[in-house]
Amino acid sequence: MESWAFEAIGTQWEISAEAPLDADTRAAVTGLVSEYDQALSRFRTDSILSGLSRGEGTVSLPGYTAELFSLFDSLDRLTDGRMNPLVGGSLELLGYGPGYRLTPQGPAAGAPPWPEAVRWESGASGDVRLSLDRAGTLDVGAAGKGHLVDLVWELVTGRGYASVVVDAGSDMRHCGPGLRVGLEHPFDPNQAIGVVHLQDRALCASATNRRAWGNGLHHVLDASTGLPVKAVAATWVLARNALTADGLATALFLTDPSALAAEFEFDYVRMFSDGRAEYSPAMAGVLFS
């Protein structure tokens, strides 16, 4: 396997394939990642999505964002509004925003309700038109990195490369011979709580220790209250693609797996803050005793 590593959107990426990626493919990947960041980052004042925080009301986004917002529609409903991209404003109040102040700017506040505040639709020209009924900050990080992993994986495999692994930090999509992947312990990054077999699927993880600051502050918020989740420490999800796996990994902080299993097929491990773990039947053998 040949690998290409680079840093983008605040994380380390590695793309592996049976043959080295040619210069045109690398340039296409770089362009796609840059386009995605310029469209959807809430940390860039020049991003398309940042226009909503300035009261623009309606923005035009790349057509591929339709599947991202469709997933958010479902997960907002299945979590009773606790997972909501409008939580971006709540994160900024706690200090996690442009400039990374990491100092709370005021008391925690819940996000506006997603279905009432937001409208989106695919336009005739292939774009997605997204409208917000008030100035607000969207954060797509709950599933956006997984979505971008899928887009990069599709680009690379679409150019004929085989046995492709796209790894962006804790989010991976794979095709080819199986891999063994360690599940990082959320309380000690030098240890693993188990090993999972990954083949022709995506594996995504989320943990409260990855982006944490201050006294008990981290990036996984309950959008209904604007407060960090306390009961769950880490989640891992296997699903057919990284968009789904990433979104469900976040949703598992906010609702029971049974609520999500009504509409999605996935396997999971969920570790609680007291050290307990629960898992789906297919994941029973992956944890160390």
C-alpha positions in Angstrom: 0.0 0.0 0.0 1.1 3.5 -0.8 0.2 6.4 1.4 -0.2 10.2 1.1 -0.5 12.3 4.3 -1.5 15.9 4.6 -3.2 18.2 7.1 -6.5 19.9 6.3 -9.6 21.2 8.2 -7.7 21.0 11.5 -6.8 17.3 11.3 -4.3 14.9 9.9 -5.3 13.0 6.7 -3.9 9.8 5.2 -5.0 8.3 1.9 -3.7 4.8 1.2 -4.1 2.8 -2.0 -2.4 0.0 -3.9 -0.7 2.5 -6.2 0.6 6.0 -5.4 -1.9 8.7 -6.2 -0.9 10.6 -9.3 -0.4 14.4 -9.3 -3.8 15.1 -10.9 -5.6 13.0 -8.3 -3.8 14.7 -5.4 -4.7 18.1 -6.9 -8.3 17.1 -7.2 -8.4 15.9 -3.6 -6.8 19.2 -2.4 -9.3 21.2 -4.4 -12.3 19.3 -3.1 -11.2 19.6 0.5 -10.6 23.4 0.0 -14.0 23.8 -1.6 -15.8 22.0 1.2 -14.0 24.1 3.8 -14.8 27.3 2.0 -18.4 26.3 1.8 -19.1 25.0 5.2 -16.6 26.1 7.8 -17.9 28.2 10.7 -14.3 29.1 11.6 -13.8 31.1 8.4 -15.4 34.5 8.1 -15.3 34.1 4.3 -17.1 30.8 4.1 -20.5 30.6 2.3 -22.2 29.3 5.5 -20.9 32.2 7.6 -23.1 34.5 5.6 -26.1 33.2 7.7 -24.5 34.5 10.9 -24.3 37.9 9.2 -28.0 37.8 8.5 -27.9 37.0 4.8 -30.9 34.8 5.1 -30.2 32.5 2.1 -27.0 30.9 0.8 -26.2 28.7 -2.1 -24.1 25.6 -1.3 -22.6 22.8 -3.4 -25.2 20.1 -4.5 -23.5 17.4 -2.5 -24.6 19.1 0.8 -28.1 17.8 0.2 -27.2 14.4 1.7 -25.6 16.1 4.7 -28.7 18.2 5.5 -31.0 15.3 4.9 -29.1 13.3 7.5 -29.3 16.3 9.9 -33.1 16.4 9.4 -33.3 12.7 10.4 -31.0 12.9 13.4 -32.7 16.1 14.7 -36.0 14.3 14.7 -34.6 11.0 16.2 -32.9 12.8 19.0 -35.9 15.1 19.8 -33.9 18.2 18.8 -30.9 17.4 20.9 -28.7 17.1 17.8 -29.1 20.2 15.8 -26.6 22.1 13.5 -27.7 25.4 14.9 -25.7 24.5 18.0 -22.9 26.5 16.4 -24.1 29.6 18.3 -24.1 27.6 21.6 -20.5 26.5 20.9 -19.4 30.0 20.3 -20.9 31.2 23.6 -18.8 28.6 25.3 -15.7 29.9 23.6 -15.3 27.4 20.7 -15.5 29.6 17.7 -13.4 31.7 15.3 -10.2 32.7 17.0 -10.5 29.8 19.5 -10.9 32.0 22.5 -11.8 28.9 24.6 -13.2 31.2 27.2 -17.0 31.3 27.7 -18.6 34.5 26.4 -21.8 34.1 28.4 -24.1 31.5 29.9 -24.9 28.4 28.0 -28.0 28.7 25.7 -29.9 26.1 23.6 -30.1 26.3 19.9 -33.1 27.5 17.9 -35.3 24.5 16.7 -34.0 23.2 13.4 -37.2 22.4 11.6 -38.8 25.8 12.3 -35.7 27.9 11.7 -34.2 26.3 8.6 -35.4 25.5 5.1 -33.3 23.9 2.4 -33.9 22.5 -1.1 -32.0 21.4 -4.1 -32.0 24.1 -6.8 -32.5 23.6 -10.5 -28.9 24.5 -11.2 -27.7 21.6 -9.0 -26.9 23.7 -5.9 -28.6 23.6 -2.5 -30.4 26.7 -1.3 -30.4 27.0 2.5 -32.4 29.7 4.3 -32.5 30.7 7.9 -35.3 32.7 9.4 -32.9 34.6 11.7 -29.2 35.3 11.9 -27.5 32.2 13.3 -24.4 30.0 13.3 -24.6 26.5 11.8 -22.0 23.9 12.8 -21.9 20.8 10.6 -19.1 19.2 12.5 -21.3 16.4 13.9 -21.2 14.7 10.5 -19.3 17.0 8.1 -15.9 15.4 8.4 -17.3 12.0 7.7 -19.2 13.5 4.7 -15.9 14.9 3.3 -14.2 11.5 3.9 -16.9 9.9 1.7 -16.5 12.6 -1.0 -12.7 12.1 -1.1 -13.0 8.3 -1.1 -15.5 8.5 -4.0 -13.2 10.7 -5.9 -10.2 8.4 -5.5 -12.0 5.2 -6.2 -13.7 6.8 -9.1 -10.3 7.3 -10.7 -9.7 3.5 -10.7 -7.6 3.2 -7.5 -8.1 -0.1 -5.5 -7.9 -1.0 -1.8 -8.5 2.6 -0.8 -8.5 3.8 2.8 -9.3 7.5 3.5 -8.4 8.3 7.2 -9.2 11.7 8.6 -8.3 11.5 12.3 -11.1 9.4 13.8 -13.1 9.0 10.6 -12.2 6.3 8.1 -13.7 4.8 4.9 -12.3 1.6 3.5 -12.5 -0.8 0.6 -10.3 -3.9 -0.1 -8.6 -6.4 2.3 -9.7 -6.0 5.9 -7.9 -3.9 8.5 -7.6 -4.1 12.2 -8.2 -0.7 13.8 -7.7 0.1 17.5 -10.4 1.9 19.5 -8.6 4.7 21.4 -9.3 4.8 25.1 -11.0 8.2 25.8 -9.2 8.6 29.1 -5.7 7.5 27.9 -4.8 8.0 24.2 -1.9 5.6 24.6 -4.2 2.7 25.2 -7.0 1.0 23.3 -10.2 -0.5 24.6 -10.4 -2.9 21.8 -9.8 -3.7 18.1 -12.3 -3.7 15.3 -12.2 -5.4 11.9 -12.9 -2.9 9.1 -13.7 -4.0 5.6 -15.7 -2.3 2.9 -17.3 0.0 5.5 -16.7 3.2 7.4 -15.6 3.6 11.0 -16.1 6.9 12.8 -15.5 7.8 16.4 -16.3 10.7 18.7 -15.0 11.5 22.1 -15.2 14.3 24.7 -11.5 14.4 25.1 -10.7 15.3 21.5 -11.8 19.0 21.6 -12.0 19.9 25.3 -11.2 23.1 27.2 -11.9 24.9 30.4 -13.7 23.1 33.3 -15.7 20.3 31.8 -16.2 22.0 28.4 -16.1 20.1 25.2 -17.5 20.1 21.7 -20.4 17.6 22.1 -23.4 19.7 23.2 -27.0 18.9 23.8 -28.5 21.5 21.5 -31.7 21.7 23.6 -29.7 23.1 26.5 -26.4 24.3 25.0 -24.5 22.3 27.6 -21.8 19.6 27.1 -22.9 16.0 27.4 -21.7 14.4 30.6 -22.9 10.8 30.6 -21.1 9.5 27.5 -17.4 9.7 27.0 -16.8 8.1 23.6 -18.6 6.3 20.7 -17.6 4.3 17.7 -19.8 3.4 14.8 -19.5 1.1 11.8 -21.8 1.9 8.9 -22.0 1.7 5.1 -20.4 5.2 4.7 -18.6 7.8 6.8 -21.4 10.4 6.6 -23.8 8.0 8.4 -21.2 6.6 10.8 -20.0 10.1 11.8 -23.5 11.4 12.3 -24.6 8.4 14.4 -21.4 8.5 16.5 -22.5 12.0 17.6 -26.2 11.0 18.0 -25.2 8.2 20.4 -24.2 10.8 22.9 -27.7 12.1 22.8 -30.1 9.2 22.4 -30.4 5.4 22.8 -29.1 3.2 20.0 -32.6 1.7 19.6 -34.0 5.1 18.5 -31.4 5.3 15.7 -31.7 1.6 14.7 -35.3 2.2 13.7 -34.0 4.0 10.6 -30.3 3.1 10.2 -28.2 0.0 10.0 -25.0 0.2 12.0 -22.8 -1.4 14.7 -21.5 0.5 17.6 -19.6 0.7 20.9 -20.6 3.4 23.4 -18.4 4.1 26.5 -19.9 6.0 29.4 -18.0 8.4 31.6 -18.0 5.9 34.5 -16.1 3.4 32.3 -19.0 1.2 31.4 -19.4 0.2 27.8 -22.4 -1.1 25.7 -22.3 -2.4 22.2 -24.3 -4.0 19.4 -24.1 -7.8 19.0 -21.7 -7.6 16.1 -19.2 -5.7 18.2 -19.3 -8.1 21.2 -15.9 -9.6 20.4 -13.9 -6.4 19.7 -13.5 -5.1 23.3 -10.7 -6.2 25.6 -11.9 -7.7 28.9 
